[in-house]
Every structure is written in structure tokens, then in C-alpha cells.
């Protein structure tokens, strides 16, 4: 069982930046970030292949968000720049054992961290 703990959420003005962190108790194939706004389904944001570092982004965040990992700290980050009010959501870290596919079938989930972007 892999444990995931997110941190770094908060309140920021539009145009600002935040960095989310996800500490993991073990290495898996792919680490991802998802988000969910009230009344909406959870949506994929970004993912990274832990071993080779390849990344994949949702179109709505590409060019603004960057996912990265620190092998020594067993931590994955989501750097969020040029934030918009529509980025407001609970952000979840997730992990999957298989290093196949970036957007679905994740095995482990964190508890979530709130990101609020004011206009």
C-alpha cells in the first residue's frame, strides 16, 4: 500500500503561483495530479513517469503547470503559474503501479488539498 500526502494548497490571486507537493511512501510507475471542483467530475491535470521523467498535461493547464519529481525525497511537485479562477478545485495526488497510460486507472490517492484562485 502506497501512502500519498499532499501539501501546498491555499488562496492566491489570479495570475499568481502555487506549488503543490505530494510525498509518497513508495515508488510507482506513474504519478499524477487530478482536480475536482464543486459540481464537476474529477479531471486529470498532469502526470509523470517516475523512472524516465516523461510528462503529460491536460490541455487546460499546458504551458502554465509543470509536474516534476525528486527521486531523493520521493516527492512529486505541481508548479502552477498564471493561475485562473477556473483552476479553483481540490487537487489530488495519485499513483499507479503500471507505467502505462497517464490519465486513468490509478491505484492510490491522496486526501486532497484545496486551491482557491480569487479574481
HUPE-V843910 format. One record per helix or strand of 2 or more residues. SS is the DSSP state (helix for helix, strand for strand). FROM is the first residue (numbers start at 1). TO is the last residue. Records with the same first field share a line. If there is no record, write none. Layout:
BEGIN
SS=FROM-TO  FROM-TO
END
This chain:
BEGIN
strand=4-7  10-13  18-24  30-36  43-49  55-57  65-70  75-80  89-96  108-109  113-118
helix=85-87
END
